Amino acid sequence: MDGSSHFFAYMARMKLIQRWGVMRSTQSENIQEHSLQAAMLAHALALIARDQFGRDVDPERVMALAVFHDASEVITGDLPSPIKHHDPELRSAYGRIEAAARERLSTMLPECLRGAYRPLLSGEDRPEHLQLVKAADKLCSYLKCLEELKSGNTEFVHARAAIEAEIQNLDQPEVAWFMDHFVPSFSLTLDELNQ
């Protein structure tokens, strides 16, 4: 159909792209679910950074960036982290593939919306905003590990330790604050949460 845009039809396919493809999971997770959780956590981190630590950040902008941080995967699929980060040449090549996918998505938009969406799709923003999105993405992975371990899935033991070390290395006070105040609840049962 002339004049129609495929952008949101592609975005709707985020629910078809599964995460953790090389790991045995008790609960599957797609990138649409992940993006919602990342957006909620990124927004919280930005609020904490602004209100607890006096940082000049925009929580709503950070949340919007997190919503679209994995959007290119509707074209590329989700390449597992151990593969994409193991070899510098492969990481560079995959970065170019992701950039091409993001550009393809932005060209699906009507011209009048491209200027607003292109930075969200490409992650072009203030470094402090992008750091918060990256931290939220790491937190999502860590919380997934906790949930899998709570279900008795030892497949995530090593991943939990590695991601926890990465989170500590972020050296972001808002992340430590979030870890102290919110993360312990993820190891509780529903009955324990309701007490």
N, C-alpha and C positions, 0 to 999 in steps of 0.2 A: 504494500500500500504506500503510495507516495506521501511523503511528509511524515511518516511514522518513525518513531525512535525505538530502537531495540534495547536501550540502556537498562530500563527497569525490568524488562523481561530477562536480561542477563543477570541483574542483581538478584532476581527471584531464584535463580539457579544456584545461589550460594548454598542453599540447603542441600544440594546434591553432592557437594564436595566434602568428602570425609577427611577428618584430621587423624593423626596418629596412625597412618596407614601401615607402618611396619611394626606396630606394637599391638599385642593382644589386649583388648580393652573389655571391661565388663559393661561399659556404657559407651555407645558410639557418640561421636560429636562431629557436627558439620561446621563449616566456616560461618554460616549464618548465626548459629548459636554462639559460637566463639566470639564473633564480632559484637553481638549484643553484650556479652559478659565483659569483653574488653572495653566497650564504650562505657559501661557502668563503672568499672574499676578506674578507667582513665579519668572520668568525671570526678570520682571520689578523690583520687590522688591530686587532681588539680585543685579541688576545694581545700583539701588538707594543706597543700603547698601554699595556697593563697591565705587561708584563714589561720593556720597554725604557725606557718613559717614566714609569712610576709612576702612571698614571692609574687611577682607581677605576671600572672598567668590568667587565661580566659578558660574556665572550666567547660563552657559550652563549645568553644572551638576545639578544645582537646577531645571532647566527646565525639564531635563530628569527624575529626581525623581518625579516631579509633573505629568508628562505624565502617569506614572505607579502607582500613589499613591492609586488609587481605583481599580486596575486591578483584585484583588481577587474577586471583586463583580460579575465577570462573572460566578463565581462558587457559591458564597454565596448569591447573590442578595444584594440589598441595604436595610439594616435594619435601620429603622428610628432612628435618634439620640436620641429622648426622650426615646426610648425603650432600645437602646444599652448602654446609659450612665446613666440610672436611678438606676440600681442595680449593686453593685460591683461584685457580683457573676456572673450575666449575662454578664457584661462587660468582665470579665476574661474568661468565657466560649466562648464568641464570639471572643475574641482575639485569642484563641487557634484554633477556626474554621478558622479565617482569615489566620493564620500562616500555617495551613494545606493546605488551598487553594493556597496560594502563593507558597508553596513547590510543590504542584501538577503542577501548571503552569510552574515552572522552570524545572521540569522533562520532560515537553513536548518539551523542546528545545533540539536541537542536543548538545551533550556533549561539543563541541567546543565553544558554545555560552553561556552556563550556567553560567560560571564565570563572564561574563560581565552583564548578565541580573539579576542574583540572587540578588545582592545588590539593584538594581532598584526596583525589585518586593517586597523585604522585607523592604525597607527603611533603609538599613544599610549604614550610611554615617556620615559625620561630623555633630555634633549637630546643628551648626549654619545653615547648609543647610536644615536640617529637620525642624527647626523652621521657616524658610522662606516658605517651602512648607505648613506647617500647617497654617501659616498666610494667604497665598494665598487661601487655602481651605476655611478659615473663610471669607475672603473677597468675594469669590464667593457666599457664602451663603447670605452674607449681600447684595450684588448687586442683587441677585435673589429677596430678600425681597423688595428692592427699586423698581424693575421692576414690581413686583406684586402689590405693593401699588400704583404705578403710573397708573396701569390699573384699580384701584378702588377695588382691592381685599383686604378686611380688614382681611382676614384669616392670613395675615403675619404681623400684627401689633405687636403682642407679640414677635414673632420670631425676628423681626427687632430690638426691644429694647434689647432683650437678647443677640443677636449676636453682637450688637454694644458695649455692656458692655464687652463682651469677647474680642473683638478687642482692646478696650481701656486697658484692663488688660494685653494684650500681652507686652505692654511697649517696643515696637520696633520702633525706630525713623523712619525707612524706611516705616513702615506701616502708621504712622501718616503723613509722607510726601505724600504718595500715597493718603491717604484719603483727604488731603487738596487740592492736585493738580488734581486729576482725578475723585473722587467719585461724586462731585456735578453735573457733566455732565450727570450722569445716571438718574437724575430726570427731565431732559429736553426732550422736544419733538424734533422730527427731524427738524422741522422748526427752533426751537431755536438753535439747534446744527449748523445749516447752516448759522446763522446770523453772 
